[in-house]
Amino acid sequence: MRTRFSLGFYLLLIATAVVMLLVVRHPKYETFVIDDDEVEYVENKTNTLNILLFCHASDYFLYRGTTIGFQYELLCTMCDSLHKDVKFTFTTDPEEVRSHFFTSDYDIIAYDVEPTQADKEKLCYSIPHSTTHAVLMQSKKAEKSEDCTAYFPNYFPGTIRLDSFPESPSGWQLIRSDSMTAEELVELLQDDSIHYLVTDANTAIMLNPFYSGVKIAKIVGPEYERRWVLNPANVSKNDSINNWLAAFKQTPAYDRLCDKYFHEHSRYILNGSREKRRGSISSLDALMKKYGAQLGVDWRFVSAIIRQESGFRSDLVGVGGSFGVMQMMPATAQSFGVDSTSSVADQVRAGMRLIARLNNMFAKYVEDPDERLYFVAAAYNSGSGHSIDACELCIKYGGDVTSWNEVSRYLILKKEHKYYSDPVVKCGYYPGRHTVNYVEEVMNRYHGYKVSLPKKN
């Protein structure tokens, strides 16, 4: 007897086959459930991902005044793809990172957890974003010495296997530095003050080209996975993060990203490491340091604004006639005694005088000098009037005017009739989303500059 099947049955078979194909083509990811009565996690219900990035050699550095690095770029790409706003906090202090592990302070902590980390099994992790391994670096004079002591940095997340080291009659001794980073230890290696250093392969590839007396000798540890630490309360966000990572790692774009940062001949590594060692942002550094000291303005903040405005180009003419490295509008520039024919030095000084004035202007709203810079950046982009309007709206509607996160909401709302027609508003309609994005980019870059160039000299 012949069995007949309906069209719906065949459609069901096709749909099932498609689902099975997707399951095969896209790797599954692990779901981590944290059950710890001692920790109370809070879900972040906003559209902003708060990220703490540990500034490891290949993960964050400057390249021609731009902040780049493997994890930094990977995180930015992910946030763009997921249509999430992002707020970065940068640090070079492992202890600071660890202090945020069992909190809801950040949605993502970009830090490789060390094998000795207490309660590491209780943390919530992403799927791996990359892998690396331990390598032995040595000075070129090491082979002439009988000293077989290898140092490794205060922060090292991998496993070191002594049986992988070269043979030594006297045996090997491993010493962890209490305070020095791999970047600092490799300077000692170059000077032949120490003979051996253990670090991760990515750092070694980054540092090796710039030290003539140093070489990468041997792999001395197994490959380990690098993951992000996540806030367990963000169930939906964490699913999105893991889904995106699983898909992105299958793309040519991910391969190109790895080659960009992990290939020993990458121009980003060659130039970026050179700039990091030189400790500079642009050719205008000396000029901005000079005027910054005179006007009480952090030259790194001004650098972040110039990078956003003109990319340090002096010949740029923008919309509405804005000009030069500071991209000041003609009327504003005239009030500071400069125009498009003025020297770069005069334009920079005028722009820094404007920034100093804006900083004083918003002091009545925001006492915290670091938080106030968000308002200054917004005013530099939109004009002070629109930012003041947002402050007044925030006050009227019971918000915290000292918080840029709250005030920025009202800058965005100024595009709506209810708000731009409010009696406290003096400058009318304004579509503030562009300015809020501008502030985010400037401040993320500024915070990065502060980590890479910690001294205001």
DRENTIGU-327693 format. One record per residue (C-alpha): x, y, z; residue number from 1. Coordinates in steps of 0.1 Angstrom, whole numbers. Layout:
% residues N
<atom <X,Y,Z>,NUM>
...
END
This chain:
% residues 457
<atom <0,0,0>,1>
<atom <14,34,-10>,2>
<atom <16,60,17>,3>
<atom <9,96,7>,4>
<atom <26,126,24>,5>
<atom <12,161,25>,6>
<atom <31,192,13>,7>
<atom <33,203,50>,8>
<atom <52,171,58>,9>
<atom <78,177,31>,10>
<atom <82,213,42>,11>
<atom <88,201,78>,12>
<atom <115,177,65>,13>
<atom <133,206,47>,14>
<atom <130,229,77>,15>
<atom <145,201,99>,16>
<atom <174,196,75>,17>
<atom <182,234,75>,18>
<atom <182,235,113>,19>
<atom <205,205,115>,20>
<atom <229,221,89>,21>
<atom <230,253,110>,22>
<atom <237,232,141>,23>
<atom <266,215,123>,24>
<atom <280,247,108>,25>
<atom <279,270,139>,26>
<atom <297,258,170>,27>
<atom <278,256,202>,28>
<atom <289,276,232>,29>
<atom <289,269,269>,30>
<atom <264,285,292>,31>
<atom <278,293,326>,32>
<atom <253,295,355>,33>
<atom <266,310,387>,34>
<atom <249,300,419>,35>
<atom <266,318,448>,36>
<atom <244,331,476>,37>
<atom <272,354,488>,38>
<atom <271,375,456>,39>
<atom <241,396,445>,40>
<atom <245,404,408>,41>
<atom <224,431,391>,42>
<atom <213,430,355>,43>
<atom <223,459,333>,44>
<atom <191,469,315>,45>
<atom <205,497,294>,46>
<atom <218,496,259>,47>
<atom <254,504,270>,48>
<atom <280,477,276>,49>
<atom <304,488,304>,50>
<atom <338,472,297>,51>
<atom <369,470,318>,52>
<atom <399,464,296>,53>
<atom <432,453,310>,54>
<atom <458,469,288>,55>
<atom <480,441,278>,56>
<atom <507,447,252>,57>
<atom <489,435,220>,58>
<atom <454,442,233>,59>
<atom <457,479,236>,60>
<atom <482,505,223>,61>
<atom <485,537,202>,62>
<atom <490,537,164>,63>
<atom <493,571,148>,64>
<atom <473,586,176>,65>
<atom <445,560,174>,66>
<atom <438,535,201>,67>
<atom <439,500,187>,68>
<atom <447,465,199>,69>
<atom <433,430,194>,70>
<atom <408,429,223>,71>
<atom <400,466,219>,72>
<atom <391,462,182>,73>
<atom <373,429,188>,74>
<atom <351,445,215>,75>
<atom <344,476,194>,76>
<atom <335,454,164>,77>
<atom <311,434,185>,78>
<atom <294,464,200>,79>
<atom <289,479,166>,80>
<atom <275,446,153>,81>
<atom <251,442,183>,82>
<atom <241,480,181>,83>
<atom <253,485,216>,84>
<atom <268,517,230>,85>
<atom <301,511,248>,86>
<atom <319,527,277>,87>
<atom <355,516,282>,88>
<atom <375,517,314>,89>
<atom <412,510,310>,90>
<atom <436,498,336>,91>
<atom <471,483,339>,92>
<atom <466,471,375>,93>
<atom <457,434,379>,94>
<atom <445,440,415>,95>
<atom <420,466,403>,96>
<atom <407,441,377>,97>
<atom <403,413,403>,98>
<atom <384,437,427>,99>
<atom <356,438,402>,100>
<atom <352,401,395>,101>
<atom <323,393,419>,102>
<atom <304,425,412>,103>
<atom <281,440,386>,104>
<atom <304,469,380>,105>
<atom <311,458,344>,106>
<atom <293,437,318>,107>
<atom <326,425,303>,108>
<atom <360,423,320>,109>
<atom <386,417,293>,110>
<atom <413,399,314>,111>
<atom <428,365,312>,112>
<atom <422,348,345>,113>
<atom <453,334,361>,114>
<atom <453,297,371>,115>
<atom <460,307,408>,116>
<atom <429,330,409>,117>
<atom <408,321,440>,118>
<atom <373,311,432>,119>
<atom <380,312,394>,120>
<atom <355,284,388>,121>
<atom <327,306,402>,122>
<atom <332,333,375>,123>
<atom <310,336,345>,124>
<atom <330,334,313>,125>
<atom <324,340,276>,126>
<atom <334,314,250>,127>
<atom <371,317,240>,128>
<atom <379,347,219>,129>
<atom <414,335,211>,130>
<atom <443,313,223>,131>
<atom <479,318,232>,132>
<atom <508,300,250>,133>
<atom <539,307,271>,134>
<atom <572,314,254>,135>
<atom <608,318,266>,136>
<atom <626,350,256>,137>
<atom <663,353,261>,138>
<atom <690,378,257>,139>
<atom <715,371,229>,140>
<atom <743,368,255>,141>
<atom <724,343,276>,142>
<atom <740,312,261>,143>
<atom <774,324,273>,144>
<atom <761,325,309>,145>
<atom <755,297,333>,146>
<atom <726,315,349>,147>
<atom <694,296,342>,148>
<atom <669,319,360>,149>
<atom <638,329,341>,150>
<atom <616,358,353>,151>
<atom <579,362,345>,152>
<atom <557,392,350>,153>
<atom <535,400,380>,154>
<atom <505,392,358>,155>
<atom <508,359,339>,156>
<atom <477,338,331>,157>
<atom <493,308,315>,158>
<atom <509,275,326>,159>
<atom <547,272,325>,160>
<atom <562,238,320>,161>
<atom <598,234,333>,162>
<atom <602,202,313>,163>
<atom <598,223,281>,164>
<atom <629,244,289>,165>
<atom <663,238,273>,166>
<atom <685,214,291>,167>
<atom <705,229,320>,168>
<atom <731,211,342>,169>
<atom <721,232,372>,170>
<atom <684,232,366>,171>
<atom <660,261,360>,172>
<atom <647,286,386>,173>
<atom <615,306,379>,174>
<atom <609,339,397>,175>
<atom <577,359,395>,176>
<atom <583,397,396>,177>
<atom <562,414,423>,178>
<atom <556,445,403>,179>
<atom <572,445,368>,180>
<atom <553,440,336>,181>
<atom <566,420,306>,182>
<atom <573,453,289>,183>
<atom <595,464,318>,184>
<atom <612,430,321>,185>
<atom <622,429,284>,186>
<atom <641,462,290>,187>
<atom <662,443,315>,188>
<atom <666,415,290>,189>
<atom <679,439,264>,190>
<atom <704,453,289>,191>
<atom <715,418,298>,192>
<atom <705,425,335>,193>
<atom <685,393,333>,194>
<atom <690,365,308>,195>
<atom <655,349,304>,196>
<atom <619,360,305>,197>
<atom <587,340,302>,198>
<atom <557,357,288>,199>
<atom <527,350,265>,200>
<atom <534,346,227>,201>
<atom <513,376,217>,202>
<atom <534,399,240>,203>
<atom <566,384,228>,204>
<atom <557,389,191>,205>
<atom <548,425,199>,206>
<atom <580,433,218>,207>
<atom <606,412,200>,208>
<atom <612,434,168>,209>
<atom <624,464,188>,210>
<atom <651,448,209>,211>
<atom <682,439,190>,212>
<atom <696,419,219>,213>
<atom <665,397,225>,214>
<atom <650,367,208>,215>
<atom <621,343,212>,216>
<atom <638,310,221>,217>
<atom <611,283,227>,218>
<atom <575,275,235>,219>
<atom <574,266,272>,220>
<atom <537,260,280>,221>
<atom <505,246,266>,222>
<atom <480,266,246>,223>
<atom <454,282,268>,224>
<atom <420,298,260>,225>
<atom <414,335,265>,226>
<atom <379,345,276>,227>
<atom <360,375,289>,228>
<atom <346,376,324>,229>
<atom <309,384,322>,230>
<atom <282,396,346>,231>
<atom <260,365,353>,232>
<atom <229,386,357>,233>
<atom <230,397,320>,234>
<atom <215,365,306>,235>
<atom <203,380,274>,236>
<atom <234,401,268>,237>
<atom <257,372,275>,238>
<atom <238,350,250>,239>
<atom <242,377,224>,240>
<atom <279,381,232>,241>
<atom <285,343,229>,242>
<atom <264,340,198>,243>
<atom <283,368,181>,244>
<atom <317,355,191>,245>
<atom <309,320,178>,246>
<atom <297,334,144>,247>
<atom <325,360,141>,248>
<atom <353,335,147>,249>
<atom <342,316,115>,250>
<atom <347,347,93>,251>
<atom <376,360,72>,252>
<atom <373,393,92>,253>
<atom <384,374,124>,254>
<atom <413,358,106>,255>
<atom <424,392,94>,256>
<atom <421,406,129>,257>
<atom <444,378,142>,258>
<atom <469,384,115>,259>
<atom <469,422,122>,260>
<atom <479,417,158>,261>
<atom <496,383,161>,262>
<atom <518,382,130>,263>
<atom <554,392,136>,264>
<atom <556,413,105>,265>
<atom <524,432,110>,266>
<atom <530,470,104>,267>
<atom <506,477,133>,268>
<atom <529,459,157>,269>
<atom <560,474,143>,270>
<atom <547,510,143>,271>
<atom <525,507,174>,272>
<atom <552,493,196>,273>
<atom <576,520,184>,274>
<atom <551,547,193>,275>
<atom <544,531,227>,276>
<atom <581,531,235>,277>
<atom <585,566,223>,278>
<atom <556,577,245>,279>
<atom <539,601,220>,280>
<atom <505,607,204>,281>
<atom <514,632,176>,282>
<atom <539,657,164>,283>
<atom <519,683,184>,284>
<atom <526,668,218>,285>
<atom <552,693,229>,286>
<atom <530,722,219>,287>
<atom <500,709,237>,288>
<atom <520,700,269>,289>
<atom <533,736,269>,290>
<atom <499,753,266>,291>
<atom <482,726,287>,292>
<atom <505,735,316>,293>
<atom <497,772,311>,294>
<atom <459,768,309>,295>
<atom <454,739,333>,296>
<atom <441,716,306>,297>
<atom <452,679,302>,298>
<atom <470,678,268>,299>
<atom <459,642,264>,300>
<atom <422,652,265>,301>
<atom <429,679,239>,302>
<atom <447,652,218>,303>
<atom <416,630,220>,304>
<atom <395,659,207>,305>
<atom <419,668,179>,306>
<atom <421,631,168>,307>
<atom <383,631,166>,308>
<atom <380,665,149>,309>
<atom <408,665,123>,310>
<atom <430,635,127>,311>
<atom <458,660,134>,312>
<atom <455,674,99>,313>
<atom <460,712,97>,314>
<atom <446,716,62>,315>
<atom <412,702,69>,316>
<atom <381,724,62>,317>
<atom <348,711,76>,318>
<atom <311,717,73>,319>
<atom <302,753,80>,320>
<atom <337,765,75>,321>
<atom <354,749,105>,322>
<atom <391,747,99>,323>
<atom <425,735,110>,324>
<atom <435,709,136>,325>
<atom <410,722,162>,326>
<atom <382,725,136>,327>
<atom <370,757,153>,328>
<atom <341,776,136>,329>
<atom <351,810,122>,330>
<atom <330,831,146>,331>
<atom <343,812,177>,332>
<atom <379,813,164>,333>
<atom <377,851,158>,334>
<atom <367,856,194>,335>
<atom <400,840,203>,336>
<atom <420,860,178>,337>
<atom <427,834,152>,338>
<atom <415,824,117>,339>
<atom <423,799,90>,340>
<atom <456,817,81>,341>
<atom <469,815,117>,342>
<atom <497,792,125>,343>
<atom <490,757,139>,344>
<atom <505,768,172>,345>
<atom <481,797,175>,346>
<atom <451,775,165>,347>
<atom <460,749,191>,348>
<atom <464,776,218>,349>
<atom <430,791,209>,350>
<atom <413,757,210>,351>
<atom <428,750,244>,352>
<atom <417,784,256>,353>
<atom <382,774,245>,354>
<atom <384,741,263>,355>
<atom <396,758,295>,356>
<atom <367,782,292>,357>
<atom <342,754,288>,358>
<atom <357,736,317>,359>
<atom <351,766,339>,360>
<atom <316,771,325>,361>
<atom <304,736,336>,362>
<atom <321,737,370>,363>
<atom <288,751,385>,364>
<atom <270,719,374>,365>
<atom <297,692,379>,366>
<atom <323,693,407>,367>
<atom <342,661,397>,368>
<atom <368,673,372>,369>
<atom <370,639,354>,370>
<atom <332,637,349>,371>
<atom <331,673,338>,372>
<atom <353,665,308>,373>
<atom <323,646,293>,374>
<atom <303,679,294>,375>
<atom <333,698,279>,376>
<atom <336,674,250>,377>
<atom <299,676,243>,378>
<atom <300,714,244>,379>
<atom <330,715,221>,380>
<atom <310,695,196>,381>
<atom <276,710,199>,382>
<atom <283,744,214>,383>
<atom <279,752,250>,384>
<atom <242,763,247>,385>
<atom <228,729,239>,386>
<atom <247,712,266>,387>
<atom <236,738,292>,388>
<atom <200,732,279>,389>
<atom <204,695,286>,390>
<atom <217,703,321>,391>
<atom <187,725,329>,392>
<atom <163,699,316>,393>
<atom <179,673,338>,394>
<atom <175,695,368>,395>
<atom <139,703,360>,396>
<atom <129,666,356>,397>
<atom <147,655,388>,398>
<atom <178,639,373>,399>
<atom <214,640,386>,400>
<atom <230,669,367>,401>
<atom <264,658,379>,402>
<atom <261,626,358>,403>
<atom <268,627,321>,404>
<atom <249,595,316>,405>
<atom <217,613,329>,406>
<atom <223,646,312>,407>
<atom <231,630,278>,408>
<atom <196,616,278>,409>
<atom <182,651,277>,410>
<atom <206,661,250>,411>
<atom <191,633,229>,412>
<atom <156,643,239>,413>
<atom <161,678,226>,414>
<atom <149,666,192>,415>
<atom <114,662,206>,416>
<atom <90,691,207>,417>
<atom <81,686,244>,418>
<atom <117,692,253>,419>
<atom <131,717,228>,420>
<atom <101,739,234>,421>
<atom <104,738,272>,422>
<atom <108,772,289>,423>
<atom <143,763,304>,424>
<atom <156,756,269>,425>
<atom <173,786,253>,426>
<atom <188,771,221>,427>
<atom <159,752,207>,428>
<atom <159,720,186>,429>
<atom <189,698,186>,430>
<atom <194,661,175>,431>
<atom <218,652,202>,432>
<atom <226,615,194>,433>
<atom <256,625,172>,434>
<atom <271,645,201>,435>
<atom <266,617,226>,436>
<atom <284,593,202>,437>
<atom <311,619,198>,438>
<atom <316,622,235>,439>
<atom <318,584,239>,440>
<atom <345,582,213>,441>
<atom <365,611,226>,442>
<atom <364,599,262>,443>
<atom <372,563,254>,444>
<atom <402,575,235>,445>
<atom <412,600,263>,446>
<atom <410,573,289>,447>
<atom <432,551,267>,448>
<atom <457,578,263>,449>
<atom <459,582,301>,450>
<atom <468,546,304>,451>
<atom <494,546,277>,452>
<atom <509,579,287>,453>
<atom <502,582,325>,454>
<atom <524,613,331>,455>
<atom <511,648,324>,456>
<atom <546,660,315>,457>
END
